[in-house]
């Protein structure tokens, strides 16, 4: 942003709360761009000891990750993750457990990860969001170094499976 969304004055950089932040140059306005992280939910979708990995539209052909999505206004993360599984995979899920929260600085997001089980592997992907998907056995899935990969690593560790993070760009799964 170069201009204040409230009054249209130019933004200037100013130290505020120990960080340099964009602030409106008009003293009477008071706008500060705090750049707070955006909450995102992620689902480790499991069926019959396999995990569903998805490739989002626009991702390179070798990138696969977890089902993710933004919270909507008035929605709790637990509701959002089940909605995202239904919207992106066409599957009704059952919330099994909370896994944890993870930073994703590159996109200024806070990822809230859950384990979701589904009764079927008959995926009906949302064509506008999902370019491809695959089911990978729990015994062979490898967590990646970016974003949701750390949640997958922690979920596997809770099952007694220790795995090192692999580089996301290597197309590990």
N, C-alpha and C positions, 0 to 999 in steps of 0.2 A: 504494500500500500504506500502511495505517495501523498495522498490527501485524506483529510479527516472525513469519515463517513457521516458525521453529524453536521459540520458547518462548511466543509469544503476547503478549509485552510490547509496549507502544506504541513506535513508532519516533519518533526525534527527529532533527532536522537538525543535522549537525555538519560542520565543515570537516575534510576528510581528503584528502590528496594534492592540495591546492590547489583542491578543489571541495567544495561543500556537498552532502552525501549523506545519505540516510536510514540511520540506525544504530539498532540495538536499544538501548533505554534500560536494559536489564539488563546491567551490566558483565561478569558471568560468561559471558554468551552470546556476544558478539563478532560478531553478524551485521551485515554491511554490504551494502546494496543498491547494487551497483556500476553497474547499469543498462547493461551492456555491449551494444553493437549486435548485432543478430541477422543472421547471414549469409544472404543471399538470392541465388539465381542468376537470371540473365536471359538470354534467347535472342533474338538477331536471327535469325529463321527465314527463310531465303531459298530460293526456287525460281524458276527461269527469270527472273532479274532482277526479282523481286518479293519484297516483305517481307510476312510475315503479322503483322497487328496484331489484338489481341484486346480485347474489352470484357468485363471480369470481371463476374460477377453482383454486383449492388449498385452498380455504377458508373452515373453519369449516361449517357444515350443517346449523347452526343457524345464520351465519353472512350474512347480506344483506346490501347493500349500494347503492350509486348512480353510474351511468355510469361515468367512469373516463378514462383518457388517457393522454399520453404525447404529447406535441407539436412536430411537425416535423419541420425540418429546413425550414425557409422561410414561415412559416405558422403563421397566427394571431390566438390568442385564440378563437375568434368568429368562425373562420373556423374550428379549431380543434374540438371544442365541437360538432358541427353539424356532422363532419366526424365520430367522436367517436360514436355518437348515431346511425348513419347509419351502421357503421361497427359492433358494438356490438349487436344492437337490430334489424337491418334490416329495420329501419324506417327512413323516411325523416322527418326532424324536422324544426320548425320555431323558430328562436331565439326571445324570448319574452323580456328578460331583463338580465342585469348583476346583480348578487347578491352580490359578494364581493370576497376578497382574504383571505385565511386562511392558517395558518402555519400547517404543519404536520411534526413535528420534528423527529418523529420516523423513517420516510423514507426520511428525508431531502428534503421535497417537499414544494412548494408553490402552493396551490390549488386555481385556478381561477374558480369561480362557476357561472353558468348561469341557467336561467329557459328556458326550451325548450318545446314547445308544439308539439304534433304529432297528425295527423288526424285519426290515427287508433291505436287500441291496439293489432293488429295482429303481435306480435313479432316473429321474426325469428332469434333467438340468434346465435351468433358466437360460435360454439362448442369449439373452441380452447381457448376462453376467458371466456365464461359465462357458469357456471354449472347449473344455475337455475335463474328464475326471478318470480316476482309476482307484481300484481297491488294492491296498498293499498290506500284506500280512504283518501283524504286530511283530513277528520274529525278524522281519527284514526291513521294516521302515527305519529310516535314518533321519534324525532331527537335523535341521539346518541352522546356520548361524544368524539368519535374519528374522526379525519379527516373531512370528508364531512358532518358529523352530524350537525356541527355548521352552515353550509350554509343552511341546511334544516330548522333549528331552525329560522334563520333570515328570510328566505323566508316565513315561516308560520307566523311569527310576522308581516311582511309587509301586510299579509292578515287578521290581527286582531286575529290570533290564537296564544296564548302564551303557550308554552310547555317547561317544564324542560328537560334538557339533561338526557338520561338514559345511563347506562353503556353499551358499545358496546358488551361486552361479554355476556350480558343477553339475547341476541337474541330478542330484544324488538319488532321488526317489523315482 
